[in-house]
Amino acid sequence: MFDNLGGDTLITVTVLVFVTALLMIEGLYLLWRSYKGPDARKIEKRLQAMSAAVDRTPQAHLAKERMLSDVPWMQRQLLALPRAHRLDRFILQAGLDWTVSSFLLACGALGVFAFCAVWLAHQPAMLALLAGAVAAALPVLYLQRQRSRRLDRLEKQLPDALDLVTRALRAGHSFASGVQMIGEEMPEPIASEFRLVADEVNFGVSLQQALTNLSERVPLTDLRYFVVSVLIQRDSGGNLTEVLGNLSRLIRERFKLLARVRVLSSEGRLSAWILGIMPFALAALMNIFNPEFMSPLWTDPIGQTVLQYMLVLMLVGIVILRKIVKIHV
């Protein structure tokens, strides 16, 4: 086909094809950037954080309709579940870029995979179900751990944030400016939460509603004390600088007391770990060195029944020990 074209014409066609391909690639890149680029991700994170609040005003309703799934039919099914939005808020509090559908899919896939793996290994059905349940619970445990770590970091950063607001008020700045300073100068994750408060106030949301949204997004008792103190001061007046300073000092003293309690209860917590792990470790060692002695526990029906009751009682004992050694201050 190209034999009938002259040299100049062939070069022109080649250049045009190259330019067309280059423009198509650039267009696809710009399309991807508009949906998945840094700016789009930043906006998506802000909207995700807003969706964890409880503001039910019509102005905020559209922005707070967070997608629970990228698949339309699954989105409709999840919206019908009563606990889907609570699970979504739980994921947001953990600071993870997950959706409810991806989280549930991960739990189901891990559970089915573990069940099939144990079942294909010709193990009892009860053991396969137990392995599937444990594997399905792994994303839940990871989510709980990430949420606890993020909330702990927020709680430890709160006294410094209150001190920053106190210094800003003493320097003559407004409370809104102090909140904005926290978002600009403090490290994550507390900076993003207060930055969102400042953005909501700048976009017309009342300060009372913005602080209420903050207390709902971050379920910390100390942070709710801060919100209540600010709201009471705005209604009845008073020295907000002194209130925030006393609250910051109270939180630091509570941290010191909690550290002292953890040191004094370390022996009890170590004993709880030993008592919880020792039966399983001894059973594993005896099964390795003397399998004939332990085989009736796995093969005999009476032994299997005893094993089931033992596991239930061990689980109850571990929960009780955890409640005893976990002291709240």
Buried (B, 14 or more C-beta within 10 A) or exposed (E): EEEEEEEEEEEEEEEEEEEEEEEEEEEEEEEEEEEEBEEEEEEBBBBBBBBBBEBEEEEBEEBBEBBBBEEEEBBEBBBEEEEBBEBBBBBBBBBBEBBBBBBBBBBEEBBEBBBEBBBEEEEEEEBBBBBBEEBBBBBBEBBEEBBEEBBEBBBEBBBBBBBBBBBBBEEEBEBBBBBBBBBEEBEEBBBBBBBBBBBBBEEEBEBEBBBBBBBBBBBBEBBBBBBEBBBEBBEEEEEBBEBBBBBBEBBBEBBEEEEEEEEEBEEEBEEBEEEBEEEEEEBEEEBEEEEEEBEEBEEEEEBBEEBEEEEEEBEEBBEEBEEEBEEEE
